[in-house]
Amino acid sequence: DAGVIQSPRHEVTEMGQEVTLRCKPISGHNSLFWYRQTMMRGLELLIYFNNNVPIDDSGMPEDRFSAKMPNASFSTLKIQPSEPRDSAVYFCASSPGLAGVYEQYFGPGTRLTVT
Amino acid sequence: DQQVKQNSPSLSVQEGRISILNCDYTNSMFDYFLWYKKYPAEGPTFLISISSIKDKNEDGRFTVFLNKSAKHLSLHIVPSQPGDSAVYFCAASARGYGQNFVFGPGTRLSVLP
């Protein structure tokens, strides 16, 4: 079975540019999560979708960040405009049920570098 | 306010010996706990879980112990192997409250050959 798929694996961009990260969850999973990992803050939840509907976006840092889930097999996380402090590894994860109830399966991550 | 703590940033163990990774939590509503393992350049991988109705769960070389009164859980790896070298994250949730897992900061385990 394919796991969670993320693209790109690495992204280097200049400050001010738009960045779009992509995620394909595991088929049949109805919850999808976007996380950001940094040395300072560890693994922090940005947003959580259930059945394609955003349930909790309280972790989204600011209006520069937006996430969509147009269907059950695809989600995007967009940063516009990007800033150097957005440099981090971004993980997408999916689970077969609600947040906090089932274990989550993580993708390999996208390492974002904003110069 | 860190609700899930892993106070040892790193741990070194000799191959074949036991590795014990510790995790403490502060929220008494937490009733479900997970351990994840993470290799460099990969996402975290689910390892083992335990519900608060149990005090022990075993899966092969991995055993998780839960002490609810102390709000403490530990992951035991016996015997440790070099391939176990990774960062281990503890995560906790209160399942009835619709909130996501809270992750600890991780412990880097090095198993020395």
Interface residues (C-beta under 8 A of the other chain):
Chain A: V4 F33 G42 L43 L45 Y48 I55 D56 F91 A93 L98 A99 G100 V101 E103 Q104 Y105 F106 G107 P108 G109
Chain B: Y32 L34 Y36 A41 E42 G43 P44 T45 F46 S49 F89 S93 A94 R95 Y97 G98 Q99 N100 F101 F103 G104 P105 G106
